[in-house]
Amino acid sequence: MTAEGSYHHGNLRAALLERAEAVLTASGAEGLSLRGLARDLGVSHAAPSRHFRDRQALLDALAVSGFTTLNARLRSAAAGGTDGADEADGAAGPVGARLAGLGRAYVDFAVGHTALLDLMFTVKHADDSSAELRELGHESLLIVARLMEEGQRTGAVRPGDPVQLAQVAFSTVHGLATLAVAALLDDTPLSEAMELALEVLLAGLRPGR
C-alpha cells in the first residue's frame, strides 16, 4: 500500500493539521506549505488540496482546530474545576475553584501551543476571517463570562459586566503565559507564579465587604 493510500476516512486531513502545527512550532507560519506537508507525509503533491484549497485555508483550519481544542478544555474546567472531585450533591464545585481551573487550563494551552495560539489570534482578527473562526474565538470569552455570571448569582463574584470581568481574567492569565514563554519570570517557577496570579485575581473578583 502506498503512503497516500494509508490515509483514509479523513485521516489525511488530521495528519496534515498535526504536521502543520509541528512545522508552525519549529519554523513559524512562513515555513508552512501544502507541498512541504505532502513531502513530509509521503503523499502526492496534489493530495493536500483535497482538504485545503490553498495555504490560507490550511492556516484557517489550524486556527479553527486550535480554538476548538482550547474551548473544549475551558468548558471542561468551567464544568468541574481542577481542584478535586465534584461535591457530594453532584454540583460542579465552587465557582472560585472552577475559575482557577479555567486559568490553569488557559496557561497550560498557551505555554504548550505558543505558535498555534499566536496564529489563532492573528487569523481571527484578519479582515477576511470566517464567521466560524470569529464565533469560536468569542466563545472562549463567553465560557468565562458565563461562569462569572454564575458566580454573581451565587454571591461569589462582584457585580459588573461579566464579559468585562472575563476580559480582565483573560488578560491576567494571558499576560502570565506571555512572560513565561519569553522566559521573563526569572527564577520564579511558572506554577508558583500562576497560583499567586490566580489568588490575586480571585481576591479581586470577590464582592467587596
Secondary structure in CASP SS format (residue, H / E / C, confidence):
PFRMAT SS
TARGET T0000
AUTHOR 0000-0000-0000
METHOD secondary structure of the structure
MODEL  1
M C 1.00
T C 1.00
A C 1.00
E H 1.00
G H 1.00
S H 1.00
Y C 1.00
H C 1.00
H C 1.00
G C 1.00
N H 1.00
L H 1.00
R H 1.00
A H 1.00
A H 1.00
L H 1.00
L H 1.00
E H 1.00
R H 1.00
A H 1.00
E H 1.00
A H 1.00
V H 1.00
L H 1.00
T H 1.00
A H 1.00
S H 1.00
G C 1.00
A H 1.00
E H 1.00
G H 1.00
L C 1.00
S C 1.00
L H 1.00
R H 1.00
G H 1.00
L H 1.00
A H 1.00
R H 1.00
D H 1.00
L H 1.00
G C 1.00
V C 1.00
S C 1.00
H C 1.00
A C 1.00
A H 1.00
P H 1.00
S H 1.00
R H 1.00
H C 1.00
F C 1.00
R C 1.00
D C 1.00
R H 1.00
Q H 1.00
A H 1.00
L H 1.00
L H 1.00
D H 1.00
A H 1.00
L H 1.00
A H 1.00
V H 1.00
S H 1.00
G H 1.00
F H 1.00
T H 1.00
T H 1.00
L H 1.00
N H 1.00
A H 1.00
R H 1.00
L H 1.00
R H 1.00
S H 1.00
A H 1.00
A H 1.00
A H 1.00
G H 1.00
G C 1.00
T C 1.00
D C 1.00
G C 1.00
A C 1.00
D C 1.00
E C 1.00
A C 1.00
D C 1.00
G C 1.00
A C 1.00
A C 1.00
G C 1.00
P C 1.00
V H 1.00
G H 1.00
A H 1.00
R H 1.00
L H 1.00
A H 1.00
G H 1.00
L H 1.00
G H 1.00
R H 1.00
A H 1.00
Y H 1.00
V H 1.00
D H 1.00
F H 1.00
A H 1.00
V H 1.00
G H 1.00
H C 1.00
T H 1.00
A H 1.00
L H 1.00
L H 1.00
D H 1.00
L H 1.00
M H 1.00
F H 1.00
T H 1.00
V H 1.00
K H 1.00
H C 1.00
A C 1.00
D C 1.00
D C 1.00
S C 1.00
S C 1.00
A H 1.00
E H 1.00
L H 1.00
R H 1.00
E H 1.00
L H 1.00
G H 1.00
H H 1.00
E H 1.00
S H 1.00
L H 1.00
L H 1.00
I H 1.00
V H 1.00
A H 1.00
R H 1.00
L H 1.00
M H 1.00
E H 1.00
E H 1.00
G H 1.00
Q H 1.00
R H 1.00
T H 1.00
G C 1.00
A C 1.00
V C 1.00
R C 1.00
P C 1.00
G C 1.00
D C 1.00
P H 1.00
V H 1.00
Q H 1.00
L H 1.00
A H 1.00
Q H 1.00
V H 1.00
A H 1.00
F H 1.00
S H 1.00
T H 1.00
V H 1.00
H H 1.00
G H 1.00
L H 1.00
A H 1.00
T H 1.00
L H 1.00
A H 1.00
V H 1.00
A C 1.00
A C 1.00
L C 1.00
L C 1.00
D C 1.00
D C 1.00
T C 1.00
P C 1.00
L H 1.00
S H 1.00
E H 1.00
A H 1.00
M H 1.00
E H 1.00
L H 1.00
A H 1.00
L H 1.00
E H 1.00
V H 1.00
L H 1.00
L H 1.00
A H 1.00
G H 1.00
L H 1.00
R C 1.00
P C 1.00
G C 1.00
R C 1.00
END
